[in-house]
Amino acid sequence: MEKFNKHVFHRTLRNIKSHIGSGYHHLKNIAHTIDHGINIAKQAYAIVEPVIRHIAGNNHLHQHAMKAIGGYEDIRNKVIEANHHVAHAGGRLGGLI
């Protein structure tokens, strides 16, 4: 077993930072992919929405779709805000490790 000293401690902190950074990077990629998919779905809905209204009449589908889009936008804005806080905190902590 390796003796615990200053160098081992710093290496452990670097490994932890690397794992957290890697996980955060993957999470951001997943979020970007989801956001891209939602944007495509919004564009597709904007194209077919008039046809749906014409065929189905006023069956509240549009209201439900708009509510879902609004809910997604609220979540997206909270995630963006949290990302800014994480980036700011990471910048402040970056010099410590």
Backbone as numpy.savetxt, mean C-alpha at the origin, in Angstrom:
# Nx Ny Nz CAx CAy CAz Cx Cy Cz
29.31 -21.47 19.94 28.47 -20.29 19.94 29.36 -19.05 19.94
28.94 -18.08 19.17 29.72 -16.86 19.03 29.53 -15.96 20.25
30.62 -15.36 20.66 30.59 -14.45 21.80 29.83 -13.18 21.40
28.96 -12.74 22.28 28.18 -11.53 22.01 29.03 -10.31 22.33
29.28 -9.50 21.30 30.05 -8.27 21.50 29.46 -7.17 20.61
30.15 -6.08 20.56 29.69 -4.91 19.81 29.49 -5.23 18.33
30.40 -5.98 17.74 30.31 -6.29 16.31 29.12 -7.22 16.02
28.91 -8.19 16.89 27.78 -9.10 16.73 26.47 -8.33 16.87
26.43 -7.42 17.81 25.24 -6.59 18.02 24.93 -5.76 16.78
25.94 -5.11 16.20 25.73 -4.28 15.01 25.33 -5.13 13.82
25.92 -6.31 13.67 25.55 -7.21 12.58 24.08 -7.65 12.74
23.69 -7.95 13.96 22.30 -8.33 14.23 21.35 -7.21 13.88
21.69 -5.98 14.25 20.85 -4.83 13.90 20.76 -4.65 12.39
21.88 -4.81 11.68 21.87 -4.70 10.22 20.97 -5.78 9.60
21.04 -7.00 10.13 20.20 -8.08 9.61 18.72 -7.78 9.84
18.41 -7.29 11.03 17.02 -6.94 11.34 16.54 -5.83 10.39
17.38 -4.82 10.22 17.04 -3.71 9.32 16.84 -4.22 7.90
17.68 -5.14 7.46 17.57 -5.70 6.11 16.26 -6.46 5.94
15.91 -7.28 6.93 14.67 -8.05 6.84 13.45 -7.14 6.85
13.45 -6.16 7.71 12.32 -5.22 7.77 12.23 -4.45 6.46
13.36 -3.98 5.95 13.37 -3.24 4.70 12.89 -4.08 3.53
13.31 -5.33 3.49 12.88 -6.23 2.42 11.38 -6.48 2.49
10.86 -6.73 3.68 9.42 -6.94 3.84 8.63 -5.70 3.46
9.13 -4.54 3.86 8.46 -3.28 3.54 8.45 -3.05 2.03
9.57 -3.36 1.38 9.67 -3.21 -0.08 8.65 -4.12 -0.78
8.56 -5.36 -0.34 7.59 -6.29 -0.94 6.16 -5.81 -0.72
5.88 -5.32 0.47 4.54 -4.81 0.77 4.19 -3.62 -0.12
5.15 -2.73 -0.34 4.91 -1.58 -1.22 4.66 -2.04 -2.65
5.39 -3.07 -3.11 5.16 -3.59 -4.46 3.76 -4.18 -4.59
3.33 -4.92 -3.58 1.98 -5.49 -3.60 0.93 -4.38 -3.63
1.12 -3.37 -2.79 0.17 -2.25 -2.74 0.13 -1.52 -4.08
1.28 -1.36 -4.72 1.32 -0.70 -6.03 0.56 -1.52 -7.07
0.72 -2.84 -7.03 0.03 -3.72 -7.97 -1.48 -3.65 -7.76
-1.91 -3.65 -6.50 -3.35 -3.53 -6.20 -3.87 -2.18 -6.69
-3.13 -1.11 -6.43 -3.55 0.23 -6.85 -3.68 0.29 -8.37
-2.73 -0.31 -9.07 -2.77 -0.32 -10.53 -4.02 -1.07 -11.01
-4.31 -2.21 -10.39 -5.49 -2.98 -10.75 -6.78 -2.20 -10.49
-6.85 -1.50 -9.38 -8.03 -0.70 -9.06 -8.20 0.42 -10.08
-7.10 1.05 -10.48 -7.18 2.11 -11.49 -7.70 1.58 -12.82
-7.26 0.40 -13.21 -7.76 -0.21 -14.44 -9.25 -0.53 -14.31
-9.65 -1.07 -13.15 -11.06 -1.37 -12.92 -11.91 -0.10 -12.96
-11.40 1.01 -12.40 -12.13 2.27 -12.43 -12.30 2.77 -13.87
-11.25 2.63 -14.68 -11.35 3.04 -16.08 -12.34 2.17 -16.84
-12.30 0.88 -16.59 -13.24 -0.04 -17.25 -14.67 0.27 -16.83
-14.87 0.51 -15.55 -16.22 0.83 -15.06 -16.73 2.12 -15.69
-15.86 3.11 -15.83 -16.27 4.38 -16.44 -16.76 4.16 -17.87
-16.18 3.18 -18.55 -16.58 2.89 -19.93 -17.93 2.15 -19.98
-18.11 1.16 -19.11 -19.33 0.34 -19.17 -20.49 0.88 -18.34
-20.25 1.83 -17.48 -21.29 2.35 -16.60 -22.49 2.90 -17.36
-22.31 3.68 -18.43 -23.50 4.16 -19.16 -24.32 3.01 -19.76
-23.65 1.97 -20.22 -24.36 0.82 -20.79 -25.14 0.09 -19.69
-24.53 -0.07 -18.53 -25.20 -0.72 -17.40 -26.43 0.08 -17.00
-26.31 1.39 -16.93 -27.45 2.24 -16.57 -28.58 2.10 -17.60
-28.17 2.03 -18.87 -29.18 1.93 -19.94 -29.91 0.59 -19.88
-29.18 -0.48 -19.68 -29.78 -1.82 -19.68 -30.51 -2.10 -18.37
-29.84 -1.82 -17.25 -30.39 -2.20 -15.96 -31.25 -1.12 -15.32
-31.23 0.05 -15.85 -31.98 1.14 -15.23 -31.26 1.62 -13.98
-32.00 2.24 -13.11 -31.40 2.78 -11.88 -31.54 1.73 -10.77
-30.62 0.77 -10.74 -30.70 -0.30 -9.75 -29.68 -0.13 -8.63
-29.20 1.04 -8.44 -28.27 1.40 -7.37 -26.87 0.79 -7.53
-26.61 0.14 -8.65 -25.28 -0.43 -8.87 -24.22 0.68 -8.88
-24.54 1.78 -9.53 -23.59 2.90 -9.61 -23.28 3.45 -8.21
-24.30 3.57 -7.38 -24.08 4.09 -6.03 -23.18 3.16 -5.22
-23.39 1.86 -5.36 -22.54 0.90 -4.65 -21.10 0.94 -5.17
-20.96 1.06 -6.48 -19.63 1.13 -7.07 -18.90 2.39 -6.59
-19.61 3.52 -6.57 -18.99 4.76 -6.12 -18.63 4.70 -4.64
-19.47 4.05 -3.84 -19.17 3.88 -2.42 -17.92 3.02 -2.23
-17.81 1.96 -3.03 -16.63 1.09 -2.95 -15.37 1.84 -3.37
-15.47 2.61 -4.43 -14.31 3.40 -4.89 -13.92 4.43 -3.83
-14.91 5.08 -3.25 -14.63 6.06 -2.19 -13.97 5.41 -0.98
-14.45 4.23 -0.60 -13.84 3.50 0.52 -12.40 3.13 0.22
-12.15 2.68 -1.02 -10.78 2.36 -1.41 -9.90 3.60 -1.35
-10.39 4.71 -1.86 -9.61 5.95 -1.86 -9.27 6.40 -0.43
-10.22 6.23 0.50 -9.95 6.57 1.91 -8.82 5.71 2.47
-8.90 4.41 2.22 -7.86 3.49 2.68 -6.53 3.84 2.03
-6.55 4.11 0.74 -5.33 4.45 0.01 -4.67 5.70 0.59
-5.47 6.71 0.90 -4.92 7.94 1.47 -4.31 7.68 2.85
-4.93 6.81 3.66 -4.37 6.49 4.97 -3.05 5.73 4.82
-2.98 4.83 3.84 -1.75 4.08 3.60 -0.64 5.02 3.14
-0.96 5.96 2.27 0.04 6.93 1.79 0.54 7.77 2.96
-0.37 8.21 3.82 0.03 8.99 4.99 0.93 8.17 5.92
0.56 6.92 6.15 1.39 6.04 6.99 2.76 5.83 6.37
2.81 5.70 5.05 4.09 5.54 4.36 4.98 6.75 4.56
4.40 7.94 4.52 5.19 9.16 4.76 5.75 9.17 6.17
4.95 8.73 7.14 5.42 8.68 8.53 6.55 7.66 8.68
6.41 6.51 8.03 7.45 5.48 8.10 8.73 5.98 7.44
8.59 6.61 6.29 9.78 7.14 5.60 10.48 8.19 6.45
9.70 9.05 7.08 10.28 10.09 7.93 11.01 9.46 9.14
10.35 8.53 9.80 10.96 7.86 10.95 12.19 7.06 10.53
12.10 6.40 9.37 13.25 5.64 8.86 14.43 6.54 8.56
14.15 7.72 8.04 15.23 8.67 7.77 15.92 9.12 9.04
15.13 9.31 10.09 15.71 9.75 11.37 16.50 8.62 12.02
16.04 7.38 11.84 16.72 6.25 12.46 17.88 5.73 11.62
17.91 6.11 10.36 18.92 5.58 9.45 20.35 5.74 9.91
20.66 6.81 10.55 22.02 7.04 11.01 22.39 6.26 12.25
21.42 5.69 12.91 21.71 4.96 14.15 22.23 3.55 13.89
21.86 3.00 12.73 22.25 1.60 12.45 23.30 1.58 11.38
